[in-house]
Amino acid sequence: MEHVLSVVIPALNEEDGIADIIERVLAVKEPLAQAGVSDLELIVVDDGSRDRTPEIVRSYPDVVLVQHPVNRGYGAAIKTGFRKARGDLLAFLDADGTYPPEYYPQLCAPIINGQADLVVGSRMVRGDSGMPLTRFIGNTFFATLVSIISNRKITDSASGQRVLKRDILDKLYPLPDGLNFTPVMTTRALHEEITIAEVPIKYEERVGRSKLSVVKDGLRFLNTILMTALTYNPARIFGMIGAALMALGALATTWRTVSHSKAKREDSQLVSWFIGLVLGSAGVNIFSMGATFNYLVSLFHKRPIRQGLFGSPIFGNPLETYFGGLGLGAIFGGIILYFWSVLKNWAIPNKTKTAPWFAPAVSTILVLTGLQLITSWLLTLVLSELRDRDLKTKIDLGN
């Protein structure tokens, strides 16, 4: 099978470096042919430049120039290039000379050999990377975050040099128009279970001033990564938050209990136990909310339920199947605690050492937590039934 590689370069005021990167891309045509790519198409999308960038691009007859009349964003420029491209293999890289087009034969190889659908040029696994320290730390953080929430390992979630098969675009889209285009692509690809390969590349410092704001774009990356992950596996993110709150609750309880003197132990224990219970209850509520959201996401995507925090069922069944029983247990426990405290205080009102607010407050939290668990359990049952409705209809019709 013959392959055509279409390389898209988004450019905004890149007159100092655009000619060099064009010539470097065109120079890899022969190495690409040796790797199994029969033709190379180069598309430069001028994203509203106010310098000589489009004029320089026009001086290369083998390059396709597409212009945005106004600046629409990094991701928008790449998507415009993809729409104009004729290749079955799509690629992109920056116009500033940071990414090496000489690595395109290596990046295409896993796709040609049937080993991957998307190949990422990873800047994070070479010792001679020219990446600034702050950006290296940021990219390490985002790659780790994406790996945790997707349960799949990735070393560079924001690399701006990639090759992908055209026919996976319908799984990747929609993608944002801004600089967060690449981390969202990575997050979506991992959750769509697209086969990804990473090839180490040499990264250089850019020509001219960077358009990336470490703080502003870093926060945008974080927001879009989390929001994209929530549309696929919310129980994993909510589960991690819930588990963290429950751990904090346990820590608050044990720390106060073991660290205070006997003279202060009674009051401090009650306060620490109450704080721990509140944090634990909040964690349980958030976790159960995430499990419910997973059923909504499954209904939308028409795919099996993703297991939330741990990636596998507990005791052979998803954890949310136990919410009903756990909720009833919490409610009965809260009711029993309340009546026990009432009877105790009625029987020996002058000898009790328990603060009068403690038992009713704990009882209330247990009952409310139980109601939340039961509600989540009922919602998952209804959403599961709706999800399986089409399948059951086809079975009944004999299709």
C-alpha positions, 0 to 999 in steps of 0.5 A: 500500500502506498502512503502519502504524508501530509505535514501541516505547519501552523504559522503566526508571525514566523518570518525568521524561521519559516523558510528553514523549517520548510526546507528541512521538511522538503529535504526528508522526501527521499528518506520518507520514500525509503521508509515506505511513504510514496509522497510528501505534501507540505501545507503551511497554514498562516494564522493571521500573520502580520509579517512576511510569513505568507510572502516567504511561503509563496516563494516555495512552489511545492508548498500549499499555503492556506491563510486565515484572515484573522488569528484563530489559534494553533489548533484551529490552524492544524485542523484547517490543514487537515481538512486541506490535506490529501494524505492518508497519513497526517502530521504536524509540527511547529514553525519555530524549528524546535521539532526535527522533521528529519525524524518523520521516517521514524515517526511513520514507521510504527503506522506503516508496520501496523503497530500504531495509529498515532505516533508521538515524538517524545521530547522527554526521553532524550538527555540532550533535550533543549527544553527549558527547565520550567517547561520540562517540569510542566510537561512531566507533570501533565504527562504523569497526570494524563497517565494516571487518569487514563491508566496508560503510560505516556511520557510526552502529552503535549508534543507538537510533532506527531503522525496519525492515520486520517481515519482516526480523526472521527475518534479524536474530534472535537479538538480545541482551537488553542495551544491545548490542542495536543494534550487534549488529543493525547487524553482523548486518544488514550481514552478512545483506546487508540494505539499510541507509540512514542518515538524519542526526538531531539528538541531544540530551543525555538527561533524567536520568542515563544508564544506559550505562557507557562502559567496561563497555558499551563492552567488551560492545559490542566483544565482541558485535560481534566474536562476531557477525562471527565467525559470518558471516565469521571469515576477515576477522577472523582474516585481519586478525590474521594479516596484522598478525602477519606484518607485525610479523614482517617489521618485527622482522626488518628493524629488527634487521637494519638498525639494529645495528652490524656487531659485533653484527649476527650474533647480533642478526640471527639472533634477529630473523630467528627472532622474525620467522619465529615471528610470521609462522608464527603469522600464517599459522596464524591466517589458515588457521584463519579460512579453515577457519572460513569453510567451517564458517560457510558450511555452517551458513548454506547460502550461498556462501563469503565471501572473507576479508580482501580480499573477492575471490579471488586469481588467480581462486581463493580463497586457501585453494586454494593452501594445499596447495601452500604447505604442501608448499613449507614442509615441503620447505623446512624439510627441505632447510634442516635437512639443509643445516645438518647437512652444512655443520656436519659438513663445516666444524665449526670454521669455521661462524658459524651458531648451532647452534640456528638452522637446526633451529629454523627447520626445525621451524617451517617443517615445522609451518607446512606441516602446518597449511596442508595440514591446513587445505586438506584441511578446506576440501575436505571442508567444501566437499564437504559444503556442495555435497552438497544441491545436487548431490543436487537436480541428480541427482534432477532437481529 
